[in-house]
Amino acid sequence: MLVLGIETATWMGSIALVNDQMGVLAAFNVNSTASHSERLLPAIERIFHETGKNLQDCDGICISIGPGSFTGLRIGLATAKGLAFAANKPLIGVSTLETLANGVPMARVPICPVIDARKKEVFTTIYEWRKNELVRLAPEMAIPPQWLIQKISKPTLLIGNGLIPYRDLFKKALQEKALFLSDAFNFPRASVLAHLGMKRLIRNETSNPEDLVPVYIRPSEAEINWKQD
């Protein structure tokens, strides 16, 4: 089984091809000033070229549906839908926070993914590994980092690009309760996303491309401005 993973929820976009025999065939990460609209399709073409695969070889397409950058999510989902329609392939949507948490397999403490939501807020929730299953302990939310600090009462692993602006705040307020990994874990990886999508594809947990929408959690700036007009 071969799955294409597309991750555009943050400025660190990534593409990956994974299968159920060899694992990750190829992964491509880009952190640049160019928008996802400029680099996404060329990255997908490159990964197919490098692996000798093509879209028709894929059994499904997995896309990050948020929360994250509203623009990035729209671009990623529109691209994934177009590919799914063109090749008649199943489409699987996966939470960005879930992808981040799954990037730390079998952690012994709760995992708190934190994505910068701007406007002095973060997108977040809390997960915990129970045996071989990652369990979400709270709803996905957009809250000020100070509110998140109040919800953490024991040693917790914090990961995500929300640590770039707020790491010192978490470290000072939580002290020994705040645990961190290297920066390599602070961005959702398309390879992890694709593996999650493969598991759901095997269980036939796919989405109708017409029905799949981004998970913004809060209204976009355009929606806010429209309501004010």
GROMACS elastic network, one bead per residue, 0.5 to 0.9 nm:
[ bonds ]
;  ai    aj funct       b0    kb
    1    18     6  0.82381   500
    1    19     6  0.52196   500
    1    20     6  0.55208   500
    1    21     6  0.78798   500
    1    57     6  0.89979   500
    1    58     6  0.74234   500
    1    59     6  0.60619   500
    1    60     6  0.85789   500
    1   198     6  0.77665   500
    1   202     6  0.89552   500
    2    17     6  0.69756   500
    2    18     6  0.57814   500
    2    20     6  0.69945   500
    2    57     6  0.70400   500
    2    59     6  0.53683   500
    2    60     6  0.70817   500
    2    61     6  0.89877   500
    2   198     6  0.79287   500
    3    16     6  0.81941   500
    3    17     6  0.57787   500
    3    18     6  0.54885   500
    3    19     6  0.62510   500
    3    20     6  0.89216   500
    3    57     6  0.88650   500
    3    58     6  0.54664   500
    3    59     6  0.58294   500
    3    60     6  0.51355   500
    3    61     6  0.57153   500
    3    62     6  0.70091   500
    3   194     6  0.60310   500
    3   195     6  0.78173   500
    3   197     6  0.74272   500
    3   198     6  0.63542   500
    3   201     6  0.89911   500
    4    15     6  0.73901   500
    4    16     6  0.58692   500
    4    18     6  0.67397   500
    4    44     6  0.88490   500
    4    55     6  0.83167   500
    4    58     6  0.66917   500
    4    59     6  0.83303   500
    4    60     6  0.65950   500
    4    62     6  0.60597   500
    4    63     6  0.84931   500
    4   190     6  0.84793   500
    4   191     6  0.86862   500
    4   194     6  0.61939   500
    4   197     6  0.88039   500
    5    14     6  0.81132   500
    5    15     6  0.56299   500
    5    16     6  0.50709   500
    5    17     6  0.63132   500
    5    18     6  0.79215   500
    5    60     6  0.88704   500
    5    61     6  0.60859   500
    5    63     6  0.59907   500
    5    64     6  0.82049   500
    5   189     6  0.88831   500
    5   190     6  0.51377   500
    5   191     6  0.65132   500
    5   192     6  0.83178   500
    5   193     6  0.59969   500
    5   195     6  0.82251   500
    5   197     6  0.77826   500
    6    13     6  0.79888   500
    6    14     6  0.62889   500
    6    16     6  0.68637   500
    6    40     6  0.86237   500
    6    44     6  0.86554   500
    6    61     6  0.77552   500
    6    62     6  0.62411   500
    6    64     6  0.65825   500
    6    76     6  0.68356   500
    6    77     6  0.86112   500
    6    79     6  0.89656   500
    6    80     6  0.74450   500
    6   189     6  0.89005   500
    6   190     6  0.57103   500
    6   191     6  0.87326   500
    6   193     6  0.77040   500
    6   194     6  0.77684   500
    7    10     6  0.79876   500
    7    12     6  0.83903   500
    7    13     6  0.56270   500
    7    14     6  0.52198   500
    7    15     6  0.63337   500
    7    16     6  0.87360   500
    7    62     6  0.85812   500
    7    63     6  0.61706   500
    7    64     6  0.52827   500
    7    65     6  0.85912   500
    7    72     6  0.88178   500
    7    73     6  0.83953   500
    7    76     6  0.69786   500
    7    96     6  0.82556   500
    7   188     6  0.72422   500
    7   189     6  0.68912   500
    7   190     6  0.52561   500
    7   193     6  0.74886   500
    8    11     6  0.70130   500
    8    12     6  0.71400   500
    8    14     6  0.67795   500
    8    15     6  0.87918   500
    8    36     6  0.70011   500
    8    40     6  0.85875   500
    8    63     6  0.83398   500
    8    64     6  0.68346   500
    8    65     6  0.87523   500
    8    66     6  0.88484   500
    8    68     6  0.83815   500
    8    69     6  0.79266   500
    8    71     6  0.89268   500
    8    72     6  0.51530   500
    8    73     6  0.58714   500
    8    74     6  0.87338   500
    8    75     6  0.76239   500
    8    76     6  0.55642   500
    8    77     6  0.86004   500
    8   188     6  0.89046   500
    8   190     6  0.88534   500
    9    12     6  0.79930   500
    9    13     6  0.72927   500
    9    64     6  0.65864   500
    9    65     6  0.74400   500
    9    66     6  0.60041   500
    9    67     6  0.69612   500
    9    69     6  0.52680   500
    9    70     6  0.76622   500
    9    71     6  0.84056   500
    9    72     6  0.53936   500
    9    73     6  0.52895   500
    9    74     6  0.89854   500
    9    76     6  0.79099   500
    9    96     6  0.68607   500
    9   188     6  0.80657   500
   10    13     6  0.64283   500
   10    68     6  0.59976   500
   10    69     6  0.56770   500
   10    72     6  0.67059   500
   10    73     6  0.83488   500
   10   115     6  0.82953   500
   10   116     6  0.87916   500
   10   161     6  0.81787   500
   10   187     6  0.75154   500
   10   188     6  0.80434   500
   11    30     6  0.83357   500
   11    31     6  0.63601   500
   11    32     6  0.76670   500
   11    33     6  0.84319   500
   11    35     6  0.81200   500
   11    36     6  0.80128   500
   11    69     6  0.78391   500
   11    72     6  0.76136   500
   12    29     6  0.68064   500
   12    30     6  0.57623   500
   12    32     6  0.77200   500
   12   187     6  0.68011   500
   12   188     6  0.82028   500
   12   189     6  0.89109   500
   13    28     6  0.84262   500
   13    29     6  0.58782   500
   13    30     6  0.54913   500
   13    31     6  0.66380   500
   13    36     6  0.71061   500
   13    39     6  0.89171   500
   13    40     6  0.79927   500
   13    72     6  0.86243   500
   13   187     6  0.88148   500
   13   188     6  0.85634   500
   13   189     6  0.82923   500
   13   190     6  0.82268   500
   14    27     6  0.71335   500
   14    28     6  0.54677   500
   14    30     6  0.62583   500
   14    31     6  0.88256   500
   14    40     6  0.84019   500
   14    43     6  0.83564   500
   14   188     6  0.83419   500
   14   189     6  0.64187   500
   14   190     6  0.53955   500
   14   191     6  0.83139   500
   15    26     6  0.82961   500
   15    27     6  0.56577   500
   15    28     6  0.51970   500
   15    29     6  0.66169   500
   15    30     6  0.89652   500
   15    40     6  0.81667   500
   15    43     6  0.70260   500
   15    44     6  0.66632   500
   15    47     6  0.76910   500
   15   189     6  0.80884   500
   15   190     6  0.53024   500
   15   191     6  0.73674   500
   16    24     6  0.72264   500
   16    25     6  0.75746   500
   16    26     6  0.56155   500
   16    28     6  0.62830   500
   16    29     6  0.87058   500
   16    44     6  0.84201   500
   16    47     6  0.74824   500
   16   189     6  0.83348   500
   16   190     6  0.52913   500
   16   191     6  0.51134   500
   16   192     6  0.87009   500
   16   193     6  0.85477   500
   16   194     6  0.69667   500
   17    23     6  0.85501   500
   17    24     6  0.60934   500
   17    25     6  0.54956   500
   17    26     6  0.54278   500
   17    27     6  0.64880   500
   17    47     6  0.75840   500
   17    48     6  0.83123   500
   17    51     6  0.86035   500
   17    58     6  0.87240   500
   17   190     6  0.83744   500
   17   191     6  0.70064   500
   17   194     6  0.72273   500
   18    21     6  0.86574   500
   18    22     6  0.75129   500
   18    23     6  0.52607   500
   18    25     6  0.53503   500
   18    26     6  0.71663   500
   18    27     6  0.85793   500
   18   191     6  0.67606   500
   18   194     6  0.64591   500
   18   195     6  0.68731   500
   18   198     6  0.84684   500
   19    22     6  0.59587   500
   19    23     6  0.51843   500
   19    24     6  0.66018   500
   19    25     6  0.71224   500
   19   194     6  0.88298   500
   19   195     6  0.81101   500
   19   198     6  0.80716   500
   20    23     6  0.58477   500
   20    24     6  0.88433   500
   20   195     6  0.85432   500
   20   198     6  0.80245   500
   22    25     6  0.67861   500
   23   191     6  0.88418   500
   23   195     6  0.82991   500
   24    27     6  0.71148   500
   24   191     6  0.65461   500
   24   195     6  0.87327   500
   25    51     6  0.70367   500
   26    47     6  0.66192   500
   26    48     6  0.88224   500
   26    50     6  0.78844   500
   26    51     6  0.70291   500
   26   191     6  0.83467   500
   27    47     6  0.73133   500
   27   189     6  0.87709   500
   27   190     6  0.73242   500
   27   191     6  0.65716   500
   28    43     6  0.71227   500
   28    44     6  0.86540   500
   28    46     6  0.87467   500
   28    47     6  0.71607   500
   28   190     6  0.84074   500
   29    43     6  0.87437   500
   29   189     6  0.82690   500
   29   190     6  0.84857   500
   30    39     6  0.83635   500
   30    43     6  0.87514   500
   31    34     6  0.83875   500
   32    35     6  0.78443   500
   34    37     6  0.81425   500
   34    38     6  0.63864   500
   34    39     6  0.70078   500
   35    38     6  0.54820   500
   35    39     6  0.67237   500
   35    40     6  0.84764   500
   35    72     6  0.80973   500
   36    39     6  0.52165   500
   36    40     6  0.52957   500
   36    41     6  0.86333   500
   36    71     6  0.87301   500
   36    72     6  0.64459   500
   36    75     6  0.68061   500
   36    76     6  0.76210   500
   37    40     6  0.58777   500
   37    41     6  0.76831   500
   37    72     6  0.82735   500
   37    75     6  0.62133   500
   37    76     6  0.82108   500
   37    79     6  0.88412   500
   38    41     6  0.74694   500
   38    42     6  0.78166   500
   39    42     6  0.55012   500
   39    43     6  0.60174   500
   39    44     6  0.87378   500
   40    43     6  0.51651   500
   40    44     6  0.63372   500
   40    45     6  0.87563   500
   40    75     6  0.86590   500
   40    76     6  0.78682   500
   40    79     6  0.82136   500
   41    44     6  0.50357   500
   41    45     6  0.61593   500
   41    46     6  0.85263   500
   41    79     6  0.78925   500
   42    45     6  0.50407   500
   42    46     6  0.60624   500
   42    47     6  0.86634   500
   43    46     6  0.50176   500
   43    47     6  0.62221   500
   43    48     6  0.87059   500
   44    47     6  0.52370   500
   44    48     6  0.63460   500
   44    49     6  0.86182   500
   45    48     6  0.52884   500
   45    49     6  0.61539   500
   45    50     6  0.86752   500
   45    54     6  0.83990   500
   46    50     6  0.60517   500
   46    51     6  0.86112   500
   47    50     6  0.51310   500
   47    51     6  0.62402   500
   47    52     6  0.84124   500
   47    53     6  0.82061   500
   47    54     6  0.89850   500
   48    51     6  0.53074   500
   48    52     6  0.57749   500
   48    54     6  0.53876   500
   48    55     6  0.77207   500
   49    52     6  0.52221   500
   49    53     6  0.66959   500
   49    54     6  0.77652   500
   50    53     6  0.79247   500
   51    54     6  0.85300   500
   53    56     6  0.82361   500
   53    57     6  0.62874   500
   53    58     6  0.82213   500
   54    57     6  0.54335   500
   54    58     6  0.71531   500
   55    58     6  0.54333   500
   55    59     6  0.87150   500
   55    83     6  0.78750   500
   55    87     6  0.69123   500
   55    89     6  0.87894   500
   56    59     6  0.78262   500
   56    87     6  0.62591   500
   56    88     6  0.87065   500
   56    89     6  0.81599   500
   58    61     6  0.73485   500
   58    89     6  0.76449   500
   59    89     6  0.65670   500
   59    90     6  0.71838   500
   59   198     6  0.87996   500
   59   201     6  0.83601   500
   60    84     6  0.78758   500
   60    89     6  0.53874   500
   60    91     6  0.59406   500
   60    92     6  0.74516   500
   60   197     6  0.80701   500
   60   198     6  0.77600   500
   60   201     6  0.71957   500
   60   206     6  0.88997   500
   61    80     6  0.68780   500
   61    81     6  0.88349   500
   61    83     6  0.81307   500
   61    84     6  0.68803   500
   61    89     6  0.69302   500
   61    90     6  0.63003   500
   61    92     6  0.62242   500
   61    93     6  0.86750   500
   61   194     6  0.78737   500
   61   197     6  0.76461   500
   61   198     6  0.88670   500
   62    80     6  0.77263   500
   62    90     6  0.85369   500
   62    91     6  0.58863   500
   62    93     6  0.58452   500
   62    94     6  0.72415   500
   62   190     6  0.87273   500
   62   193     6  0.69174   500
   62   194     6  0.57584   500
   62   195     6  0.88599   500
   62   196     6  0.82760   500
   62   197     6  0.53543   500
   62   198     6  0.80071   500
   63    76     6  0.70793   500
   63    77     6  0.65367   500
   63    80     6  0.65787   500
   63    91     6  0.75230   500
   63    92     6  0.62416   500
   63    93     6  0.50352   500
   63    94     6  0.63121   500
   63    95     6  0.87796   500
   63   190     6  0.85076   500
   63   193     6  0.74845   500
   63   194     6  0.80470   500
   63   197     6  0.81876   500
   64    67     6  0.85011   500
   64    73     6  0.72894   500
   64    76     6  0.75962   500
   64    77     6  0.76175   500
   64    92     6  0.86227   500
   64    93     6  0.58142   500
   64    94     6  0.51161   500
   64    95     6  0.59077   500
   64    96     6  0.56129   500
   64    99     6  0.81792   500
   64   190     6  0.84033   500
   64   193     6  0.72380   500
   64   214     6  0.82947   500
   65    68     6  0.82366   500
   65    73     6  0.62505   500
   65    74     6  0.86237   500
   65    76     6  0.83376   500
   65    77     6  0.70925   500
   65    93     6  0.57250   500
   65    94     6  0.58240   500
   65    95     6  0.56064   500
   65    96     6  0.65223   500
   65   212     6  0.83581   500
   65   213     6  0.70357   500
   65   215     6  0.56920   500
   65   216     6  0.83697   500
   66    69     6  0.77290   500
   66    70     6  0.82313   500
   66    73     6  0.65129   500
   66    94     6  0.77332   500
   66    95     6  0.54076   500
   66    97     6  0.74626   500
   66   214     6  0.59120   500
   66   216     6  0.62743   500
   66   217     6  0.84629   500
   67    70     6  0.79447   500
   67    73     6  0.80626   500
   67    95     6  0.69647   500
   67    96     6  0.59911   500
   67    97     6  0.72021   500
   67   115     6  0.80129   500
   67   117     6  0.85033   500
   67   123     6  0.66349   500
   67   124     6  0.87107   500
   67   140     6  0.83620   500
   67   141     6  0.88778   500
   67   142     6  0.89554   500
   67   214     6  0.75040   500
   67   215     6  0.53527   500
   67   216     6  0.51633   500
   67   217     6  0.66048   500
   68    71     6  0.87334   500
   68    72     6  0.75916   500
   68    73     6  0.68801   500
   68    96     6  0.72635   500
   68    97     6  0.89130   500
   68   115     6  0.67815   500
   68   116     6  0.76511   500
   68   117     6  0.67836   500
   68   123     6  0.74147   500
   68   215     6  0.82552   500
   68   216     6  0.70221   500
   69    72     6  0.51024   500
   69    73     6  0.59946   500
   69    74     6  0.85454   500
   69   116     6  0.87698   500
   69   117     6  0.75716   500
   69   216     6  0.83632   500
   70    73     6  0.52543   500
   70    74     6  0.62646   500
   70    75     6  0.87408   500
   70   214     6  0.80958   500
   70   215     6  0.89217   500
   70   216     6  0.67925   500
   70   220     6  0.68078   500
   70   221     6  0.89655   500
   71    74     6  0.52128   500
   71    75     6  0.62432   500
   71    76     6  0.86130   500
   72    75     6  0.52159   500
   72    76     6  0.60747   500
   72    77     6  0.84989   500
   73    76     6  0.51631   500
   73    77     6  0.59620   500
   73    78     6  0.83649   500
   73   214     6  0.63202   500
   73   215     6  0.85318   500
   73   216     6  0.86936   500
   74    77     6  0.52897   500
   74    78     6  0.59602   500
   74    79     6  0.84812   500
   74   213     6  0.85596   500
   74   214     6  0.69400   500
   75    78     6  0.52417   500
   75    79     6  0.61498   500
   75    80     6  0.86140   500
   76    79     6  0.52086   500
   76    80     6  0.61325   500
   76    81     6  0.85665   500
   77    80     6  0.50265   500
   77    81     6  0.59765   500
   77    82     6  0.84454   500
   77    93     6  0.88493   500
   77   212     6  0.83039   500
   77   213     6  0.76638   500
   77   214     6  0.73680   500
   78    81     6  0.51692   500
   78    82     6  0.61347   500
   78    83     6  0.86881   500
   79    82     6  0.51132   500
   79    83     6  0.62641   500
   79    84     6  0.85966   500
   80    83     6  0.51685   500
   80    84     6  0.60598   500
   80    85     6  0.85778   500
   80    91     6  0.76023   500
   80   209     6  0.86211   500
   81    84     6  0.50266   500
   81    85     6  0.60638   500
   81    86     6  0.84353   500
   81    91     6  0.74312   500
   81   209     6  0.57118   500
   81   210     6  0.79516   500
   81   212     6  0.87056   500
   82    85     6  0.52464   500
   82    86     6  0.60119   500
   82    87     6  0.85717   500
   82   209     6  0.88263   500
   83    86     6  0.50784   500
   83    87     6  0.60520   500
   83    88     6  0.79624   500
   83    89     6  0.77497   500
   84    87     6  0.54382   500
   84    88     6  0.53520   500
   84    90     6  0.63791   500
   84    91     6  0.63503   500
   84   209     6  0.74347   500
   85    88     6  0.50084   500
   85    89     6  0.68163   500
   85    90     6  0.87946   500
   85   209     6  0.77088   500
   86    89     6  0.79733   500
   90   201     6  0.79237   500
   90   206     6  0.62063   500
   90   207     6  0.71874   500
   90   208     6  0.78718   500
   90   209     6  0.81409   500
   91   197     6  0.86841   500
   91   201     6  0.85923   500
   91   206     6  0.57216   500
   91   207     6  0.56092   500
   91   208     6  0.70286   500
   91   209     6  0.63683   500
   91   212     6  0.86538   500
   92   197     6  0.59097   500
   92   198     6  0.86569   500
   92   200     6  0.74496   500
   92   201     6  0.73192   500
   92   205     6  0.73449   500
   92   207     6  0.56935   500
   92   208     6  0.86855   500
   92   209     6  0.86693   500
   92   212     6  0.86417   500
   93   197     6  0.74608   500
   93   206     6  0.77152   500
   93   207     6  0.71534   500
   93   212     6  0.72942   500
   93   213     6  0.87265   500
   93   214     6  0.88177   500
   94    97     6  0.87008   500
   94    98     6  0.71926   500
   94    99     6  0.72395   500
   94   193     6  0.70469   500
   94   196     6  0.75570   500
   94   197     6  0.71311   500
   95    98     6  0.51194   500
   95    99     6  0.63420   500
   95   100     6  0.87973   500
   95   193     6  0.87841   500
   95   215     6  0.79210   500
   96    99     6  0.50632   500
   96   100     6  0.63350   500
   96   101     6  0.87734   500
   96   115     6  0.89246   500
   96   188     6  0.66762   500
   96   193     6  0.82786   500
   97   100     6  0.51080   500
   97   101     6  0.62773   500
   97   102     6  0.86428   500
   97   112     6  0.86591   500
   97   113     6  0.58178   500
   97   114     6  0.76773   500
   97   115     6  0.78665   500
   97   123     6  0.81472   500
   97   124     6  0.69841   500
   97   125     6  0.74042   500
   97   140     6  0.80932   500
   97   160     6  0.86544   500
   97   188     6  0.78989   500
   98   101     6  0.51535   500
   98   102     6  0.61111   500
   98   103     6  0.86518   500
   98   113     6  0.81169   500
   98   127     6  0.82655   500
   98   134     6  0.86790   500
   98   136     6  0.84235   500
   98   188     6  0.89030   500
   98   193     6  0.86373   500
   99   102     6  0.51802   500
   99   103     6  0.64005   500
   99   188     6  0.58394   500
   99   189     6  0.71779   500
   99   190     6  0.83433   500
   99   192     6  0.62519   500
   99   193     6  0.55619   500
   99   196     6  0.77460   500
  100   103     6  0.52528   500
  100   104     6  0.75345   500
  100   113     6  0.62447   500
  100   114     6  0.88378   500
  100   159     6  0.73922   500
  100   160     6  0.70817   500
  100   185     6  0.75970   500
  100   186     6  0.75067   500
  100   187     6  0.68327   500
  100   189     6  0.73772   500
  100   192     6  0.81908   500
  100   193     6  0.86879   500
  101   104     6  0.57425   500
  101   105     6  0.77426   500
  101   111     6  0.62897   500
  101   112     6  0.73859   500
  101   113     6  0.62204   500
  101   126     6  0.86911   500
  101   127     6  0.69948   500
  101   128     6  0.87898   500
  101   134     6  0.81702   500
  101   159     6  0.78948   500
  101   188     6  0.85900   500
  102   105     6  0.56892   500
  102   106     6  0.85841   500
  102   134     6  0.74730   500
  102   192     6  0.69205   500
  102   193     6  0.85177   500
  102   196     6  0.84876   500
  103   185     6  0.69496   500
  103   188     6  0.75192   500
  103   189     6  0.75473   500
  103   192     6  0.63280   500
  103   193     6  0.89772   500
  104   107     6  0.61244   500
  104   111     6  0.81866   500
  104   185     6  0.78131   500
  105   129     6  0.79871   500
  105   132     6  0.88791   500
  105   134     6  0.86145   500
  106   109     6  0.88221   500
  106   128     6  0.86528   500
  106   129     6  0.58312   500
  106   130     6  0.82862   500
  106   131     6  0.79107   500
  106   132     6  0.72157   500
  106   133     6  0.86048   500
  106   134     6  0.82620   500
  107   110     6  0.73055   500
  107   111     6  0.75079   500
  107   128     6  0.77905   500
  107   129     6  0.65407   500
  107   157     6  0.83966   500
  108   111     6  0.89010   500
  108   128     6  0.80800   500
  108   129     6  0.71876   500
  109   128     6  0.68683   500
  109   129     6  0.78918   500
  109   154     6  0.86279   500
  109   155     6  0.66082   500
  109   156     6  0.56940   500
  109   157     6  0.66004   500
  110   126     6  0.66491   500
  110   127     6  0.56794   500
  110   129     6  0.73679   500
  110   154     6  0.84976   500
  110   155     6  0.74338   500
  110   156     6  0.50156   500
  110   157     6  0.61381   500
  110   158     6  0.87196   500
  111   125     6  0.85060   500
  111   126     6  0.56867   500
  111   127     6  0.50567   500
  111   128     6  0.60540   500
  111   129     6  0.84504   500
  111   156     6  0.58742   500
  111   158     6  0.61368   500
  111   159     6  0.75672   500
  112   124     6  0.67947   500
  112   125     6  0.59425   500
  112   127     6  0.63496   500
  112   128     6  0.88245   500
  112   156     6  0.67388   500
  112   157     6  0.59111   500
  112   159     6  0.64000   500
  112   160     6  0.85260   500
  113   123     6  0.80046   500
  113   124     6  0.56239   500
  113   125     6  0.64213   500
  113   126     6  0.69140   500
  113   127     6  0.82507   500
  113   157     6  0.81850   500
  113   158     6  0.58384   500
  113   160     6  0.54747   500
  113   161     6  0.87732   500
  113   162     6  0.83558   500
  113   186     6  0.84329   500
  114   117     6  0.88843   500
  114   122     6  0.60702   500
  114   123     6  0.57958   500
  114   125     6  0.76284   500
  114   145     6  0.89576   500
  114   158     6  0.68285   500
  114   159     6  0.59357   500
  114   161     6  0.66260   500
  114   163     6  0.69945   500
  114   186     6  0.85904   500
  115   121     6  0.88178   500
  115   122     6  0.54232   500
  115   123     6  0.50169   500
  115   124     6  0.65074   500
  115   159     6  0.83320   500
  115   160     6  0.53736   500
  115   161     6  0.52900   500
  115   163     6  0.78471   500
  115   186     6  0.87544   500
  115   187     6  0.87374   500
  116   119     6  0.89218   500
  116   120     6  0.82834   500
  116   121     6  0.67347   500
  116   123     6  0.64527   500
  116   160     6  0.79429   500
  116   161     6  0.59779   500
  116   163     6  0.78083   500
  116   164     6  0.82154   500
  116   165     6  0.78829   500
  116   166     6  0.88106   500
  117   120     6  0.72530   500
  117   121     6  0.52336   500
  117   123     6  0.57309   500
  117   142     6  0.71504   500
  117   143     6  0.86587   500
  117   162     6  0.77306   500
  118   121     6  0.55825   500
  118   122     6  0.69521   500
  119   122     6  0.85637   500
  119   144     6  0.86570   500
  120   143     6  0.82918   500
  120   144     6  0.59177   500
  120   145     6  0.75457   500
  121   142     6  0.61400   500
  121   143     6  0.50401   500
  121   145     6  0.60718   500
  121   146     6  0.89592   500
  121   162     6  0.88865   500
  122   141     6  0.80111   500
  122   142     6  0.54231   500
  122   143     6  0.55952   500
  122   144     6  0.60855   500
  122   145     6  0.62154   500
  122   148     6  0.86312   500
  122   162     6  0.64340   500
  123   140     6  0.70260   500
  123   141     6  0.55837   500
  123   143     6  0.67213   500
  123   144     6  0.88886   500
  123   162     6  0.82348   500
  123   217     6  0.81990   500
  124   139     6  0.84077   500
  124   140     6  0.57298   500
  124   141     6  0.55930   500
  124   142     6  0.64861   500
  124   143     6  0.77273   500
  124   148     6  0.81515   500
  125   136     6  0.74324   500
  125   137     6  0.74342   500
  125   138     6  0.55932   500
  125   139     6  0.60465   500
  125   141     6  0.65256   500
  125   142     6  0.89919   500
  125   148     6  0.88827   500
  126   135     6  0.85956   500
  126   136     6  0.59744   500
  126   137     6  0.55099   500
  126   138     6  0.57876   500
  126   139     6  0.81128   500
  126   140     6  0.83205   500
  126   156     6  0.89467   500
  127   134     6  0.65036   500
  127   135     6  0.54571   500
  127   137     6  0.55469   500
  127   138     6  0.76670   500
  128   133     6  0.82985   500
  128   134     6  0.56924   500
  128   135     6  0.52969   500
  128   136     6  0.65177   500
  128   137     6  0.71091   500
  129   132     6  0.66240   500
  129   133     6  0.56377   500
  129   135     6  0.61060   500
  129   136     6  0.88776   500
  130   133     6  0.52776   500
  130   134     6  0.62429   500
  130   135     6  0.68183   500
  131   134     6  0.81912   500
  136   139     6  0.75283   500
  136   140     6  0.89712   500
  138   141     6  0.85644   500
  140   217     6  0.75487   500
  141   217     6  0.64559   500
  141   218     6  0.84444   500
  142   217     6  0.66892   500
  142   218     6  0.70548   500
  143   146     6  0.81511   500
  143   147     6  0.64157   500
  143   148     6  0.69469   500
  144   147     6  0.54387   500
  144   148     6  0.67688   500
  145   149     6  0.63012   500
  145   150     6  0.89079   500
  145   162     6  0.89676   500
  145   166     6  0.74297   500
  145   169     6  0.82770   500
  145   170     6  0.79715   500
  146   149     6  0.51392   500
  146   150     6  0.67177   500
  146   169     6  0.83826   500
  146   170     6  0.84000   500
  146   173     6  0.88294   500
  147   150     6  0.52771   500
  147   151     6  0.68118   500
  148   151     6  0.51908   500
  148   152     6  0.67688   500
  149   152     6  0.54784   500
  149   153     6  0.83507   500
  149   170     6  0.68914   500
  149   173     6  0.72002   500
  149   174     6  0.69556   500
  150   153     6  0.74341   500
  152   155     6  0.77875   500
  152   156     6  0.71980   500
  152   174     6  0.79402   500
  152   177     6  0.78220   500
  152   178     6  0.87285   500
  153   156     6  0.83263   500
  153   174     6  0.85802   500
  153   177     6  0.74428   500
  154   174     6  0.89735   500
  154   176     6  0.88110   500
  154   177     6  0.55328   500
  154   178     6  0.84164   500
  155   174     6  0.86579   500
  155   176     6  0.68460   500
  155   178     6  0.59466   500
  155   179     6  0.67331   500
  156   177     6  0.59095   500
  156   178     6  0.56325   500
  156   179     6  0.57823   500
  156   180     6  0.85838   500
  157   177     6  0.83431   500
  157   178     6  0.63461   500
  157   180     6  0.57579   500
  157   181     6  0.77857   500
  158   163     6  0.78182   500
  158   167     6  0.88969   500
  158   170     6  0.88719   500
  158   178     6  0.67745   500
  158   179     6  0.60676   500
  158   180     6  0.56634   500
  158   181     6  0.78573   500
  158   186     6  0.88351   500
  159   162     6  0.77621   500
  159   163     6  0.69493   500
  159   179     6  0.88083   500
  159   180     6  0.67259   500
  159   181     6  0.71358   500
  159   182     6  0.89141   500
  159   183     6  0.83516   500
  159   185     6  0.65025   500
  159   186     6  0.51552   500
  159   187     6  0.80971   500
  160   163     6  0.60099   500
  160   164     6  0.81951   500
  160   183     6  0.83408   500
  160   185     6  0.69982   500
  160   187     6  0.56397   500
  160   188     6  0.77096   500
  161   164     6  0.55392   500
  161   165     6  0.80675   500
  161   183     6  0.85486   500
  161   186     6  0.52746   500
  161   187     6  0.61995   500
  162   165     6  0.61061   500
  162   166     6  0.61896   500
  162   167     6  0.75688   500
  162   186     6  0.82504   500
  163   168     6  0.80177   500
  163   169     6  0.89287   500
  163   170     6  0.82242   500
  163   186     6  0.78181   500
  164   167     6  0.60256   500
  164   168     6  0.87409   500
  164   186     6  0.89945   500
  165   168     6  0.78746   500
  165   169     6  0.84332   500
  166   169     6  0.51373   500
  166   170     6  0.62971   500
  166   171     6  0.86189   500
  167   170     6  0.52148   500
  167   171     6  0.60575   500
  167   172     6  0.85569   500
  167   180     6  0.89909   500
  168   172     6  0.59704   500
  168   173     6  0.84426   500
  169   172     6  0.53216   500
  169   173     6  0.60984   500
  169   174     6  0.83177   500
  170   173     6  0.52851   500
  170   174     6  0.56366   500
  170   175     6  0.75372   500
  170   178     6  0.66586   500
  171   174     6  0.54665   500
  171   175     6  0.51138   500
  171   176     6  0.78394   500
  171   177     6  0.83031   500
  171   178     6  0.59048   500
  171   179     6  0.83415   500
  172   175     6  0.54579   500
  172   178     6  0.88614   500
  173   177     6  0.89954   500
  173   178     6  0.85842   500
  174   177     6  0.52045   500
  174   178     6  0.54301   500
  175   178     6  0.58089   500
  175   179     6  0.87123   500
  176   179     6  0.71877   500
  180   183     6  0.87516   500
  181   184     6  0.79169   500
  181   185     6  0.66562   500
  181   186     6  0.81706   500
  182   185     6  0.61020   500
  182   186     6  0.76066   500
  183   186     6  0.52305   500
  183   187     6  0.79808   500
  184   187     6  0.69183   500
  185   188     6  0.74759   500
  185   189     6  0.84849   500
  188   191     6  0.88549   500
  188   192     6  0.76835   500
  188   193     6  0.77574   500
  189   192     6  0.54566   500
  189   193     6  0.63554   500
  189   194     6  0.87490   500
  190   194     6  0.59415   500
  190   195     6  0.85518   500
  191   194     6  0.51597   500
  191   195     6  0.63544   500
  191   196     6  0.87739   500
  192   195     6  0.52083   500
  192   196     6  0.63781   500
  192   197     6  0.86762   500
  193   196     6  0.51924   500
  193   197     6  0.62138   500
  193   198     6  0.86996   500
  194   198     6  0.60901   500
  194   199     6  0.87415   500
  195   198     6  0.50286   500
  195   199     6  0.64767   500
  195   200     6  0.88566   500
  196   199     6  0.53181   500
  196   200     6  0.65443   500
  196   201     6  0.86866   500
  197   200     6  0.51416   500
  197   201     6  0.59922   500
  197   202     6  0.86073   500
  197   205     6  0.87884   500
  197   206     6  0.86928   500
  198   202     6  0.61817   500
  198   203     6  0.86691   500
  199   202     6  0.52538   500
  199   203     6  0.65338   500
  199   204     6  0.87369   500
  199   205     6  0.86192   500
  200   204     6  0.60480   500
  200   206     6  0.69282   500
  201   205     6  0.56331   500
  201   206     6  0.62257   500
  202   205     6  0.75701   500
  203   206     6  0.84721   500
  207   210     6  0.83582   500
  207   211     6  0.70664   500
  207   212     6  0.63374   500
  208   211     6  0.53260   500
  208   212     6  0.63585   500
  209   212     6  0.53508   500
  209   213     6  0.85241   500
  210   213     6  0.81972   500
  215   218     6  0.85761   500
  216   219     6  0.66844   500
  216   220     6  0.73136   500
  219   222     6  0.80277   500
  219   223     6  0.59001   500
  219   224     6  0.63944   500
  220   223     6  0.51963   500
  220   224     6  0.63461   500
  220   225     6  0.87080   500
  221   224     6  0.50934   500
  221   225     6  0.61461   500
  221   226     6  0.85346   500
  222   225     6  0.51654   500
  222   226     6  0.60831   500
  222   227     6  0.87004   500
  223   226     6  0.50487   500
  223   227     6  0.62644   500
  223   228     6  0.87140   500
  224   227     6  0.52802   500
  224   228     6  0.63965   500
  224   229     6  0.89445   500
  225   228     6  0.51058   500
  225   229     6  0.63843   500
  226   229     6  0.53078   500
